[in-house]
Amino acid sequence: MLDIKSKLVLKILSKECPNGSFKIVESKDIISAMPNKYRVDLDGLDNILIYLERQEYISIKYDDDGVYCLCVLPYGNEILETDQTQKREGPRPSLLWKNALTSFITAFVASLLTLLIAYLIFKF
């Protein structure tokens, strides 16, 4: 499983290298495209790229002092697509809890009204 920084790097690379084509990318461009919260240094980026290559998410033709010729492999694109699909589906458990709570409150109020009506009818 990928951590957040690796996913961000993979996402940036998929935008830079569409359709599985090799492209020359500089490390400073990748680093500058990352959000400030998750920004890494050159060594961290090298480690992430090596990890992504070993897991067969990307293919690196060559590395020349911070300049890479690489492409995103189909498995890397598949990981990004499944991640986007999960985000689109949204959190289902919260919807279930909302429905359960609404049903409980409705049933409780209905039972109180029933008791009130029964009390009024049998009192008179």
TORKOL-4160 file (C-alpha; in steps of 0.2 Angstrom, whole numbers, padded with zeros to 4 digits, m for minus):
124
<pt num="1" X="0000" Y="0000" Z="0000"/>
<pt num="2" X="0006" Y="0017" Z="m0004"/>
<pt num="3" X="0008" Y="0031" Z="0008"/>
<pt num="4" X="0002" Y="0049" Z="0005"/>
<pt num="5" X="0018" Y="0056" Z="m0002"/>
<pt num="6" X="0020" Y="0041" Z="m0014"/>
<pt num="7" X="0003" Y="0043" Z="m0020"/>
<pt num="8" X="0005" Y="0062" Z="m0023"/>
<pt num="9" X="0021" Y="0058" Z="m0033"/>
<pt num="10" X="0013" Y="0045" Z="m0043"/>
<pt num="11" X="m0002" Y="0057" Z="m0047"/>
<pt num="12" X="0010" Y="0071" Z="m0052"/>
<pt num="13" X="0019" Y="0059" Z="m0063"/>
<pt num="14" X="0003" Y="0052" Z="m0071"/>
<pt num="15" X="m0001" Y="0070" Z="m0076"/>
<pt num="16" X="0017" Y="0073" Z="m0083"/>
<pt num="17" X="0017" Y="0057" Z="m0092"/>
<pt num="18" X="0000" Y="0054" Z="m0100"/>
<pt num="19" X="m0004" Y="0038" Z="m0109"/>
<pt num="20" X="0011" Y="0028" Z="m0103"/>
<pt num="21" X="0024" Y="0038" Z="m0113"/>
<pt num="22" X="0041" Y="0041" Z="m0107"/>
<pt num="23" X="0045" Y="0059" Z="m0103"/>
<pt num="24" X="0060" Y="0069" Z="m0096"/>
<pt num="25" X="0055" Y="0076" Z="m0079"/>
<pt num="26" X="0066" Y="0086" Z="m0067"/>
<pt num="27" X="0065" Y="0082" Z="m0049"/>
<pt num="28" X="0063" Y="0101" Z="m0044"/>
<pt num="29" X="0047" Y="0101" Z="m0055"/>
<pt num="30" X="0040" Y="0086" Z="m0045"/>
<pt num="31" X="0044" Y="0094" Z="m0028"/>
<pt num="32" X="0037" Y="0110" Z="m0033"/>
<pt num="33" X="0021" Y="0102" Z="m0038"/>
<pt num="34" X="0018" Y="0094" Z="m0021"/>
<pt num="35" X="0008" Y="0103" Z="m0008"/>
<pt num="36" X="0018" Y="0112" Z="0005"/>
<pt num="37" X="0012" Y="0100" Z="0019"/>
<pt num="38" X="0020" Y="0084" Z="0010"/>
<pt num="39" X="0035" Y="0092" Z="0001"/>
<pt num="40" X="0050" Y="0081" Z="0001"/>
<pt num="41" X="0069" Y="0085" Z="m0002"/>
<pt num="42" X="0079" Y="0077" Z="m0016"/>
<pt num="43" X="0084" Y="0062" Z="m0006"/>
<pt num="44" X="0066" Y="0058" Z="m0001"/>
<pt num="45" X="0060" Y="0060" Z="m0019"/>
<pt num="46" X="0074" Y="0048" Z="m0025"/>
<pt num="47" X="0068" Y="0035" Z="m0012"/>
<pt num="48" X="0050" Y="0037" Z="m0017"/>
<pt num="49" X="0054" Y="0035" Z="m0035"/>
<pt num="50" X="0065" Y="0019" Z="m0032"/>
<pt num="51" X="0051" Y="0012" Z="m0021"/>
<pt num="52" X="0038" Y="0016" Z="m0035"/>
<pt num="53" X="0049" Y="0007" Z="m0048"/>
<pt num="54" X="0052" Y="m0008" Z="m0037"/>
<pt num="55" X="0033" Y="m0010" Z="m0035"/>
<pt num="56" X="0031" Y="m0008" Z="m0054"/>
<pt num="57" X="0021" Y="0008" Z="m0053"/>
<pt num="58" X="0033" Y="0017" Z="m0064"/>
<pt num="59" X="0048" Y="0013" Z="m0076"/>
<pt num="60" X="0063" Y="0024" Z="m0075"/>
<pt num="61" X="0074" Y="0023" Z="m0091"/>
<pt num="62" X="0088" Y="0034" Z="m0084"/>
<pt num="63" X="0092" Y="0045" Z="m0069"/>
<pt num="64" X="0105" Y="0059" Z="m0072"/>
<pt num="65" X="0107" Y="0070" Z="m0056"/>
<pt num="66" X="0089" Y="0075" Z="m0053"/>
<pt num="67" X="0083" Y="0073" Z="m0071"/>
<pt num="68" X="0073" Y="0057" Z="m0075"/>
<pt num="69" X="0066" Y="0049" Z="m0090"/>
<pt num="70" X="0051" Y="0039" Z="m0084"/>
<pt num="71" X="0033" Y="0033" Z="m0087"/>
<pt num="72" X="0019" Y="0027" Z="m0077"/>
<pt num="73" X="0015" Y="0009" Z="m0080"/>
<pt num="74" X="m0003" Y="0002" Z="m0081"/>
<pt num="75" X="m0002" Y="m0004" Z="m0063"/>
<pt num="76" X="0002" Y="0013" Z="m0057"/>
<pt num="77" X="m0013" Y="0020" Z="m0067"/>
<pt num="78" X="m0024" Y="0007" Z="m0060"/>
<pt num="79" X="m0020" Y="0012" Z="m0042"/>
<pt num="80" X="m0024" Y="0030" Z="m0046"/>
<pt num="81" X="m0041" Y="0025" Z="m0054"/>
<pt num="82" X="m0046" Y="0014" Z="m0039"/>
<pt num="83" X="m0041" Y="0028" Z="m0027"/>
<pt num="84" X="m0052" Y="0040" Z="m0037"/>
<pt num="85" X="m0066" Y="0028" Z="m0037"/>
<pt num="86" X="m0066" Y="0026" Z="m0018"/>
<pt num="87" X="m0066" Y="0044" Z="m0016"/>
<pt num="88" X="m0081" Y="0046" Z="m0027"/>
<pt num="89" X="m0091" Y="0033" Z="m0018"/>
<pt num="90" X="m0089" Y="0042" Z="m0002"/>
<pt num="91" X="m0091" Y="0036" Z="0016"/>
<pt num="92" X="m0106" Y="0024" Z="0016"/>
<pt num="93" X="m0106" Y="0021" Z="0035"/>
<pt num="94" X="m0110" Y="0039" Z="0040"/>
<pt num="95" X="m0126" Y="0038" Z="0029"/>
<pt num="96" X="m0131" Y="0022" Z="0037"/>
<pt num="97" X="m0129" Y="0030" Z="0054"/>
<pt num="98" X="m0139" Y="0045" Z="0049"/>
<pt num="99" X="m0153" Y="0034" Z="0042"/>
<pt num="100" X="m0153" Y="0023" Z="0058"/>
<pt num="101" X="m0154" Y="0039" Z="0070"/>
<pt num="102" X="m0168" Y="0047" Z="0059"/>
<pt num="103" X="m0178" Y="0030" Z="0060"/>
<pt num="104" X="m0176" Y="0029" Z="0079"/>
<pt num="105" X="m0181" Y="0047" Z="0082"/>
<pt num="106" X="m0196" Y="0045" Z="0071"/>
<pt num="107" X="m0202" Y="0029" Z="0080"/>
<pt num="108" X="m0199" Y="0037" Z="0097"/>
<pt num="109" X="m0209" Y="0052" Z="0093"/>
<pt num="110" X="m0223" Y="0042" Z="0085"/>
<pt num="111" X="m0224" Y="0031" Z="0101"/>
<pt num="112" X="m0225" Y="0046" Z="0112"/>
<pt num="113" X="m0239" Y="0053" Z="0101"/>
<pt num="114" X="m0248" Y="0036" Z="0102"/>
<pt num="115" X="m0247" Y="0036" Z="0121"/>
<pt num="116" X="m0254" Y="0054" Z="0122"/>
<pt num="117" X="m0269" Y="0050" Z="0110"/>
<pt num="118" X="m0273" Y="0034" Z="0120"/>
<pt num="119" X="m0272" Y="0044" Z="0137"/>
<pt num="120" X="m0283" Y="0057" Z="0130"/>
<pt num="121" X="m0296" Y="0045" Z="0124"/>
<pt num="122" X="m0297" Y="0034" Z="0139"/>
<pt num="123" X="m0296" Y="0048" Z="0152"/>
<pt num="124" X="m0313" Y="0056" Z="0145"/>
